[in-house]
Amino acid sequence: MFSNILKEGVITADPNKISRGTVFVDISHNRKNNIIYEAYNKGASLIFTSKNVSDPELPVIKVREANDTLFLLLDKYYNKPQEKIKLIAIGGNSQKEVVADIVNKMFLSGIDEHFYNKGHARHDIVCSSDLESLFISMQHNLNSGAAIMPVVLDLMSSNSYNISGLSFDCGILTSFEYSDLYSNTSQQLQALLSAYSNVPAGKPILINIDEQLSLDFVSQNKSAIIITYGLNKKSAVTATSIDINEALSFNYCLQRTIKTRNGNTIEPFEMPIKLKLSGEDSIYIALAAITCCLYYDFDILQIKKVIENYYGYKRRFQTIHKSKFTIIDNYCCLPSDYNAVFRTVQSLSFNKLRPVISICSGLKPGYYEQSAKNILEWCKILNIDEVIITEALLDKDTKNLIPYRILKSYKRVFEDNNISLKHYRTFKASTEYAIKCAKENDIVLMLGGKEMELALDKIFNQMRLN
């Protein structure tokens, strides 16, 4: 009976996806049973939950760990795709999505038909915390002839421990910037060691050796093959002859012999690279992506071709308008995200920087003040005299207003340091003001989380820019 239900129904943990015959897994942290009754009323044929439910009429099975149950059900439903596809774990700061996107595009480019049938595999980047999308992507890629797929590790999500059931063929760690999530470096290190323990012994982990905790990570990970990259001269992979003037260029330099996944040997070599991306962070992104593709036996000239024609990932320092002034959009939510984007801006030539910053809702209280302090420090470095704060609301939206105490913390940080602060409730008003003020060679910097992305999609295309 149970097997028949799995075959006939759809498995989901999203209440919005429930229809008649759905198998629903309740992974919510709400102690109330409202979601159980909602699922039943929508037609769920079977409900798994870790909560105590006493109503005998409900088709409920109690389990110890709902996340583990969701993983096992999806694995069975999709016929154990992990046994047929190789996953690359990519974690760190906002660089991780860009590295994953480049690696994915390399596989999709049709360079090696053994890996991908050109144009038929999924193009989106999947995250480890979204198990449903992950399994759907694995199945889709397998149906298209794919053998390898990058997965972004999400250690921020409450569902981050979903990765405990995954096994990775290779790992990439772009950054140790998780100070936003953990109270001390020891907790940071243990969380990362736990996440990457799913890379089996004898498989490689590519690590940014310039990060503060990298040596501790290397010393405590005894089983994986560690391949270091960075601007440190002692790293296995580094960049030389760096030029960040008109275009970012450098020499990719492999300083030590590495073995590919198929057992081939790659001797040390140098190769000139010219990127369409900006900033020092882009060098690290390129070093990681190129080295990963070399490990999977891609031709070096094809790797060079793909990476030199890569224009960037959505909302990762993405230029969305360029005329007499430039508008750049970048995803920012945590305090460390602001450090990363302003570091990149620092390498650009501009007259004045005009940041429009959307306040993410639902973060820990301390994050808001720390974000404001990080932004303030960069205001001093980059001579920014005005910051525009928005809640990125649509005109008729009144549901997601930011509490006054959070706005007050931003106001206190900036005005106490003689930085002008403009506050607008709606995204449209804040953007119109920034554009109105923009002069020749200025940069309007749009910084925000998912709430800004929704506002960008709905409003920005309607605005006329000269």
C-alpha positions in Angstrom: 0.0 0.0 0.0 2.8 2.4 1.0 4.7 1.8 -2.3 1.5 2.4 -4.3 0.9 5.8 -2.5 4.5 6.8 -3.4 4.0 5.9 -7.0 0.7 7.6 -7.4 1.2 10.8 -5.3 3.6 13.7 -5.3 5.9 14.1 -2.3 6.3 17.6 -0.9 7.1 19.6 2.2 5.5 22.8 0.7 1.9 23.3 1.9 1.3 25.4 -1.3 2.0 22.3 -3.5 -0.5 20.0 -1.8 -3.3 18.6 -4.0 -5.4 15.4 -3.8 -3.2 12.3 -3.4 -0.1 14.3 -2.2 2.3 12.8 0.3 3.1 15.7 2.7 6.0 15.8 5.0 5.7 18.5 7.8 9.2 19.9 8.4 7.9 23.2 9.9 9.1 24.3 13.3 5.6 25.5 14.3 4.5 23.5 17.3 0.8 23.9 16.4 -1.0 21.3 14.3 -2.7 23.8 12.0 -0.5 22.8 9.0 -1.5 19.2 9.5 -5.2 20.0 9.2 -4.5 22.3 6.3 -2.7 19.5 4.4 -5.5 17.0 5.1 -8.2 19.5 3.9 -6.3 20.1 0.7 -6.3 16.3 0.0 -3.0 14.9 1.3 -3.3 11.1 1.3 -0.5 10.6 3.9 1.1 13.0 6.3 4.5 12.5 8.0 5.3 14.7 11.1 7.4 14.6 14.2 4.5 16.3 16.1 2.0 14.5 18.4 -1.3 14.3 16.6 -4.2 12.6 18.5 -7.0 12.9 15.9 -7.5 9.2 14.6 -9.2 10.4 11.4 -6.0 12.1 10.1 -3.7 9.9 7.9 -0.7 10.7 10.0 2.5 8.8 10.6 4.7 10.1 13.4 8.5 10.1 12.7 11.5 11.0 14.7 13.1 13.4 12.2 10.9 14.8 9.5 13.8 16.1 7.4 15.4 12.6 7.3 12.0 11.1 6.3 11.6 13.6 3.5 15.0 12.7 2.1 14.3 9.0 2.3 10.9 9.4 0.6 12.3 11.5 -2.2 15.2 9.1 -2.7 12.8 6.2 -3.1 10.4 8.1 -5.3 13.1 9.1 -7.7 14.7 5.7 -7.7 17.9 6.6 -5.8 19.4 9.1 -8.2 22.5 9.7 -6.0 23.8 6.3 -7.0 23.9 7.4 -10.7 25.0 11.1 -10.6 28.0 12.8 -9.0 27.4 15.8 -6.9 29.8 18.7 -6.4 29.3 20.5 -3.0 30.0 24.2 -3.3 29.9 26.3 -0.1 31.0 29.7 1.2 29.9 33.2 0.8 28.1 34.7 -2.3 30.9 33.4 -4.5 29.5 29.9 -4.3 26.6 30.5 -6.6 28.9 32.1 -9.2 31.4 29.2 -9.1 28.5 26.7 -9.3 27.0 28.6 -12.3 30.4 28.6 -14.2 30.9 24.9 -13.5 27.4 24.1 -14.6 27.8 26.1 -17.8 31.0 24.2 -18.5 29.2 20.9 -18.3 26.3 22.3 -20.4 28.5 23.7 -23.1 28.7 20.3 -24.8 32.5 20.1 -24.4 32.2 16.6 -23.3 29.2 14.7 -24.5 29.9 11.9 -22.0 28.8 14.3 -19.2 26.0 16.4 -20.8 23.8 16.4 -23.9 24.1 20.0 -24.9 21.1 22.1 -24.0 19.0 19.5 -22.3 20.1 19.4 -18.7 18.7 21.8 -16.1 20.3 25.3 -16.2 19.3 26.5 -12.7 21.6 26.1 -9.7 20.0 24.0 -6.9 20.6 24.4 -3.2 21.1 21.7 -0.6 18.3 23.0 1.7 15.7 22.6 -1.1 15.5 18.8 -1.2 12.6 18.7 -3.6 14.3 20.8 -6.3 17.5 18.9 -5.7 15.9 15.5 -6.5 14.0 16.9 -9.4 17.2 18.3 -10.9 19.1 15.1 -10.4 16.3 13.1 -12.2 16.1 15.7 -14.9 19.9 15.7 -15.5 20.0 11.9 -15.5 17.3 11.7 -18.1 19.4 14.1 -20.2 22.5 12.0 -19.9 24.2 14.1 -17.2 26.7 12.5 -14.9 27.7 15.4 -12.7 25.8 18.3 -11.0 27.0 21.2 -8.8 25.0 21.8 -5.6 25.2 24.9 -3.5 25.5 24.2 0.2 23.2 26.4 2.3 24.4 26.5 5.9 22.1 29.5 6.7 18.8 27.6 6.3 17.1 25.9 9.2 17.0 22.9 6.9 20.8 23.0 6.3 21.2 19.6 8.0 19.4 18.0 5.0 22.9 17.5 3.5 23.5 14.7 6.0 22.0 12.3 3.5 24.0 13.5 0.5 27.2 12.1 -0.8 29.5 14.3 -2.8 32.1 13.5 -5.4 34.0 16.7 -4.9 33.9 19.8 -2.7 34.7 23.5 -3.1 34.9 25.9 -0.1 35.1 29.5 -1.4 35.0 31.3 2.0 34.8 30.9 5.7 32.6 34.0 6.1 30.0 32.4 8.4 30.7 34.7 11.4 27.1 36.0 10.9 25.7 32.6 11.8 28.0 31.3 14.6 29.1 33.0 17.9 32.8 31.9 17.6 35.3 30.6 15.1 35.2 27.1 16.7 31.5 26.7 15.9 32.1 28.0 12.3 34.9 25.4 11.8 32.9 22.5 13.2 29.9 23.4 11.0 32.0 23.4 7.9 33.9 20.2 8.8 30.5 18.5 9.3 29.1 19.8 6.0 32.2 18.6 4.1 32.4 15.3 5.9 30.1 14.1 3.1 33.0 14.2 0.7 34.4 10.6 0.9 38.0 9.8 1.7 40.2 10.1 -1.4 38.0 12.7 -3.1 39.2 16.4 -3.5 38.1 19.5 -1.6 39.2 22.8 -3.2 39.8 25.4 -0.5 40.4 29.1 -0.5 43.7 29.0 1.5 43.7 32.8 2.0 40.8 32.5 4.5 41.5 32.8 8.2 40.2 29.3 9.2 41.6 27.4 6.1 44.7 26.0 7.8 42.5 24.8 10.8 40.1 23.1 8.3 43.0 21.4 6.4 44.6 20.2 9.6 41.4 18.6 10.9 40.2 17.1 7.6 42.4 14.0 7.4 40.6 12.0 4.8 39.9 14.2 1.7 42.5 15.3 -0.8 43.0 19.0 -0.2 43.7 21.3 -3.2 44.4 24.8 -2.1 43.8 28.0 -4.2 44.3 31.7 -3.6 46.7 34.5 -3.9 49.0 33.0 -1.3 52.2 32.0 -3.1 52.2 28.6 -1.3 48.8 27.5 -2.6 48.6 24.8 -5.2 46.7 27.1 -7.6 47.3 30.8 -7.7 47.1 33.9 -9.9 50.0 35.9 -11.2 50.4 39.1 -13.3 47.1 40.5 -12.0 45.8 43.5 -13.9 42.5 45.1 -12.7 42.5 48.3 -14.8 40.3 48.3 -17.8 39.6 44.6 -17.7 40.4 42.0 -15.1 43.2 39.7 -16.3 45.7 37.4 -14.7 47.7 34.2 -15.3 46.1 31.0 -13.9 49.0 29.2 -12.3 48.9 25.5 -11.3 52.0 25.1 -9.1 51.7 21.4 -8.2 50.8 18.3 -10.0 47.2 17.1 -9.6 45.4 13.9 -10.5 42.1 14.2 -12.4 39.1 12.1 -11.6 39.9 9.7 -14.4 43.5 9.3 -13.1 45.3 11.6 -15.6 48.2 13.7 -14.4 48.2 17.5 -14.9 51.7 19.0 -14.6 52.2 22.6 -13.4 51.5 25.2 -16.1 50.4 28.9 -16.6 47.5 30.2 -18.7 46.5 33.8 -19.3 42.8 34.6 -18.4 40.8 37.7 -19.2 37.5 38.0 -17.4 34.4 40.0 -18.0 33.8 40.0 -14.2 35.0 42.7 -11.8 36.9 42.8 -8.5 39.4 40.6 -6.7 36.7 38.2 -5.6 36.3 37.2 -9.3 39.9 36.0 -9.4 39.1 33.5 -6.6 35.9 32.5 -8.4 37.9 31.8 -11.6 40.6 29.8 -9.8 38.0 27.5 -8.1 36.0 27.0 -11.2 38.9 26.3 -13.5 40.5 23.9 -11.1 37.3 22.0 -10.6 36.8 21.6 -14.4 40.4 20.4 -14.8 39.8 17.8 -12.2 36.9 16.5 -14.3 39.2 16.3 -17.4 37.8 19.2 -19.4 40.1 20.5 -22.2 42.0 23.5 -20.9 41.4 25.6 -24.0 37.6 24.9 -23.8 37.7 25.9 -20.1 39.4 29.2 -21.0 36.8 29.8 -23.7 33.8 29.3 -21.4 35.2 31.3 -18.5 36.4 34.2 -20.6 32.9 34.5 -22.1 31.1 34.3 -18.8 29.1 37.5 -18.0 28.0 36.7 -14.4 25.2 35.2 -12.3 21.9 36.9 -11.6 22.1 39.4 -8.7 25.8 38.8 -8.2 27.3 42.2 -9.0 25.1 42.3 -12.1 25.0 45.4 -14.2 21.3 46.0 -15.0 21.7 49.5 -16.6 24.5 51.5 -18.1 24.3 55.0 -19.7 25.8 58.1 -18.2 25.6 56.3 -14.9 25.6 52.6 -14.0 23.1 50.6 -11.9 24.5 47.4 -10.3 22.3 44.9 -8.5 23.8 42.5 -5.9 22.1 40.1 -3.4 22.9 41.1 0.1 21.2 39.9 3.3 23.8 39.1 6.0 26.5 41.6 7.3 29.3 39.8 5.5 27.5 40.1 2.1 28.0 43.9 2.3 31.8 43.5 2.8 32.0 41.3 -0.3 30.2 43.7 -2.6 31.9 46.8 -1.4 35.3 45.1 -1.8 34.4 44.5 -5.5 33.2 48.1 -5.9 36.5 49.3 -4.6 38.3 48.1 -7.8 36.0 50.1 -10.1 36.4 53.7 -11.4 33.4 56.0 -10.5 32.5 59.5 -9.6 30.1 58.8 -6.7 28.6 55.7 -5.2 24.9 55.8 -4.3 23.8 52.7 -2.4 20.1 51.7 -2.2 19.9 49.2 0.6 16.8 47.0 1.2 16.3 45.8 4.8 15.7 42.0 4.9 13.0 40.9 7.3 13.2 38.0 9.7 16.9 38.2 10.6 18.3 38.1 14.1 18.2 41.5 15.8 22.0 41.8 16.0 22.4 41.4 12.2 20.7 44.7 11.4 23.1 46.8 13.5 26.1 44.8 12.3 25.1 45.3 8.7 24.8 49.1 9.3 28.2 49.2 10.9 29.8 47.2 8.0 28.1 49.6 5.5 29.3 52.6 7.6 33.0 51.4 7.4 32.8 51.2 3.6 31.1 54.7 3.5 34.3 56.0 5.1 36.6 54.1 2.8 34.7 55.0 -0.4 33.6 58.5 0.5 29.9 57.8 0.5 28.0 60.7 2.0 24.4 59.4 1.6 22.8 56.0 2.1 19.3 55.3 0.8 17.3 52.8 2.9 14.2 51.0 1.5 11.9 48.3 2.6 11.5 47.3 -1.0 7.8 47.3 -0.7 5.4 47.4 -3.6 3.1 50.4 -3.6 0.1 48.6 -2.1 2.1 46.3 0.2 1.5 46.8 3.9 2.2 43.3 5.2 6.0 43.5 5.4 6.7 46.8 7.2 10.0 46.8 9.1 9.7 47.6 12.8 10.6 51.1 13.8 13.3 49.9 16.2 15.3 48.3 13.3 15.0 51.5 11.2 16.1 53.5 14.3 19.3 51.3 14.7 20.2 52.2 11.1 19.5 55.8 11.6 21.6 56.0 14.8 24.6 54.3 13.2 24.7 56.6 10.1 23.6 60.0 11.5 26.0 59.7 14.5 28.7 59.6 11.9 27.5 62.4 9.7 26.2 60.2 6.9 22.9 61.4 5.4 20.2 58.7 5.5 17.2 58.7 3.3 14.4 56.3 4.1 11.6 55.2 1.7 9.0 52.6 2.3 8.6 51.6 -1.3 11.2 50.3 -3.7 9.9 52.5 -6.5 10.3 55.7 -4.5 13.9 54.9 -3.3 15.0 53.9 -6.8 13.5 57.0 -8.4 15.3 59.2 -5.9 18.7 57.5 -6.5 18.3 57.8 -10.3 17.2 61.4 -10.0 20.4 62.2 -8.1 22.8 60.1 -10.3 25.3 62.1 -12.3 27.9 61.3 -14.9 30.0 58.2 -14.0 28.0 57.6 -10.8 27.2 54.0 -9.6 23.7 53.3 -8.2 24.2 50.1 -6.1 21.1 48.1 -5.4 21.7 45.9 -2.4 19.0 43.6 -0.9 17.6 40.1 -0.4 14.7 38.3 -2.0 12.3 41.1 -1.2 14.4 43.4 -3.5 14.4 40.8 -6.3 10.6 40.7 -6.3 10.4 44.5 -6.5 13.1 44.6 -9.2 11.1 42.2 -11.4 7.8 44.1 -10.9 8.9 47.7 -11.1 12.3 48.3 -12.6 11.3 47.3 -16.2 8.5 49.9 -16.0 10.9 52.7 -15.3 12.4 54.7 -18.2 16.1 55.3 -17.9 18.2 57.5 -20.1 
